[in-house]
Amino acid sequence: MAQIDRHIAAADWIGRTGIDRTAPSEPDKSAEIGDLWRILYVRRAWVLGTAALLTIIALAYGFLAPPLYAATAQILIDPRDKQIVTNDVNPVAMAPDGGVIQVESQARVIESDSVLTRAVVDAGLLDDPDFGGIRNSFISWTLRTLQGEGAASNSDAAAEARAVRSLRRKLAVKRADKVFVVDVVVTASDPDKAARIVNAIASAYLKDQTASRADAAARASAELGSRLDDLRKRVNIAENKVEKFKADNGLISASGRLISEQQLAESNNRIVAARARTAEARTKLQQIKDARGTAFGPDSTPEAIQSAVIERLRSQYAELASKEADLRTQLGNRHPYIEAVRTQMQDVKRLTEVELNRISRSAETDYQRAAASEKALTTSLDELKRGSIVTGEASVRLRELDREVDTSRAVYGNFLNRSREIQEQTGIDTTNARVISWARPPTERSWPLRILLFVGGLISGLGLGAGLAFVREYLDPTILSRRQMERLSHTPVVATYPEFKAGSERLASVAASLTLDRLSSVRGQIHPSGQALSVLVTSAASDTTDRRSAIHLLAAVATARGERVLFVEADLDAAPDVGASGPGLIEVLRGEAKMAVAAKADSESGAARIGIGDTAKASREALSRRNVEQFLTAAKSSFDLILVDGGVLTGNLRIGPLASASDRLLVLAKNGATRQRDLLDLLDISEVLGRPISGSLFVDRHAAAA
């Protein structure tokens, strides 16, 4: 019924005033940097609660989860392979990037199915339940059925696939920057099993590299071998073509040369020799002819007529000449002995001439024979030249065919040698990778790390809680700062109050004194000096306690300053004071009681106080504007300051005439507690009532009075 009455009263005031704000202001969802801390503080329950919840969950997991152990092996992969033989089928040159990409590729090879399958078999993981081994339980059978694994799951291939998938999930291959060392890490529930698996993976990788290089060499050798037959056939075809061409063109060769070429060369050599012999014989004959008559001269004997007979005859002739000279000296020129010697000398000359004639005839014969031989050889050479001209074109074609044969033989020889080299390389391991650190069973668990879980849960909880607090604030924003309060209400903040708690009385009193000083000229509304001032204070429902504390404080400070203060309780929704009796505001407005009778001394503030009275009598006639204005006029004649507690104006619309007739309408808000939507509703209601908000009182937990 109270909600219905409120809506009826609001509709009544809208109809009477003609004001209807169909487009209310929207909440301000922006926030400054300093406002973020206020949001976290106000919604600290969300932050701390979420952090506590996640921390408890993380610790529970840390104590209940089965421990896991991580074993690590280190493999050094040098991108420069060992060059055991030249012309290796695998490249050994360093890449331009320093081999980093090659090492990264090898790291991916370690995670490949070929390596992991070999490791799974070597480590005996096919039947291991932790790595996909089939459990004979109903839960395992149900999971396999849901995953679509049928009867084929029991095959070796399916077991290997499951084990490889499980192993890959528990495997990590890492490489630090600027190093060629790869860390292979496997996590398992048993430390010995983890070390065994890591070592199996390292061994499987080395074996896989050796096998892959051997396979590459074998494939290359097989490919070359498959080409050898074709190359051999090409060589045979080329050789047969050469031999057939020779046979068709009469080109017979011996020792790699054609017979005609050999004959031409030999004939040329023979004719050169024959010409030399002819010239030599001609020279010798001419020397013999020139030497006739000079055989016993003082000059030496020419080479052509040098013989033993001639030399002996010359010696005899010389002895006889010497003897004749001696006898001529001793016996005279006509002595018989001298004549005998001279006769002997003539015989020697005759014999010499005979010998010279014989030598001359022999030389003549040799010359004629040499000339004839030269002529015969010249004729034969001419015939060979004519035959060479005829076979010239055939020789050109033959040389072309010979070049084709040589080329085919060279290619075939290179392929044959390379095939044999690669075939021998299949048994040589050129991989330059080695395990520099074999895995050992770890002594400490790698997971769960309780300290890490605690810190992670706490930090994650704080972060998630802060996020939830921000989301909550975004969805339902509150007043965060004095500046935002002024921006939303379009009114100045009259004063900023500290939070009403023990220890803040002095700062709160200063703020109340500032409020009283500024009320006379707030928002450009100048109140005449010496006249009483009526102030109605309202707030959101969440700020009821702070509103009442602020009104009591204002009344107490004003009373302490010597002012006559009347505190009027006008909150129709407030619970009645326990033990309160006598007339109140409702009775005064209805004319059932006098103000002097209804006003009681307030023990807290020292001001006069009028309670709400009997709210059941709060009819529209009682709260009419005429009655309210008469009440305020009478109050101002007896008091200097009238403070009216208007309650939550959005739900206390029946006192609208009192709000409209008041000189000042203040709204109280608290940072981080007052919803912006509630403040905007109060602003809308004040506009509807025809009394815009004059100013605001702002309660800041961390602010001094201002």
Secondary structure, DSSP 8 states (H G I E B T S, - for coil): -HHHHHHHHHHHHHHHH----SS---------HHHHHHHHHHTHHHHHHHHHHHHHHHHHHHHHS--BEEEEEEEEE-SS----SSS-SS--S--TTTTHHHHHHHHHHHTSHHHHHHHHHHHT-TT-GGGT----SHHHHHHHHHTT--GGGGSHHHHHHHHHHHHHHTEEEEE-TT--EEEEEEEESSHHHHHHHHHHHHHHHHHHHHHHHHHHHHHHHHHHHHHHHHHHHHHHHHHHHHHHHHHHHT--EETTEEHHHHHHHHHHHHHHHHHHHHHHHHHHHHHHHHHTT-TTSSS---GGG--HHHHHHHHHHHHHHHHHHHHHHHH-TT-HHHHHHHHHHHHHHHHHHHHHHHHHHHHHHHHHHHHHHHHHHHHHHHHHHHHHHHTHHHHHHHHHHHHHHHHHHHHHHHHHHHHHHHHHHTT-----EEEEE-----SS--B--HHHHHHHHHHHHHHHHHHHHHHHHHHS-B---HHHHHHHHSS-EEEEE--SSTT-HHHHHHHHHHHHHHGGGGGG----TTS-EEEEEEE-GGGHHHHHHHHHHHHHHHHHTT--EEEEE--TTS---TT--S--HHHHHHTSS-HHHH-EE-TTTSSEEE----GGG--TTTT-HHHHHHHHHHHHHH-SEEEEE---GGG-GGGHHHHHHSSEEEEEEETTTSBHHHHHHHHHHHHHHT----EEEEE-TT----
